[in-house]
Amino acid sequence: MLDPLDPMAIEACFPGTLTGETEVNCPHCGTLLTVPVNDPLGQESYRCCKCGGGMLVNWAAGSVKAQ
């Protein structure tokens, strides 16, 4: 059972909540990127530093989609 006060459990459920950043894979080239998380329950757009491809990350749904 998860302890709701355990920082690792919080970070696992809501990426970036405690650290302010997390890692995602670019949907275009697969590069692992460290990205800032401004709203752990919202959506944010990023651009890959390797291939330049855009992506939309929906933190609440846990999805990464190519743009």
N, C-alpha and C positions, 0 to 999 in steps of 0.2 A: 504494500500500500504506500502511496506517495504521501510524504509529509508536506502539507501546503506551505510550510514556512522554510523548507529546504531550498536554498538558492539554486541548486542544480535542477530541481524539479520545476521551479519557476522558469528558468532559462530554457528548459526543454519544452515546456508548454507554450511559452511566449518568447521566441528568439529575439535577442537583443534587449530585452527588458532591463536586465541588470548591467550588462556590459556596454550597451549602446551600439553594438555591431554584431554581425554574424556572418557565416559563410554560405554562399549559394554557388551552384554550378551554372555557367553560361549555357543557355539552351542552344546556342549556335555552335560553339566550339568545345564546350565541356570544361573550360578553364574554371578552377576553383577561385572565387573572388571573395574578398572580405569587404562587406558593404555596411554603411551606417544604417541604423534602424531608428527613425525619428518617431514613428507611430507603430508600435507592435501589433495593433489590431487593424491597421489601415493598409493602403496600397502605396507603393513607391516605384518609380522608374529608375533604371540604371543603364549604363553603357559599359560594355566589356572593354577592358584596357588592352586586350590582346587582339581581338577580331573587330572591335568597334560595333558589334551587334547590340541592339537595344533589347531590354527585357522589362516586363512588368511583374513585380512581386506582390502578391496578395498575402500578407502575413497572417490574416485571420483564417484564410483557407489553406495556407501552406502551399501555395502554387507559384510557379515561375513560368511565365509565358513569353515567347519571343514577340518582339514588336517589329 
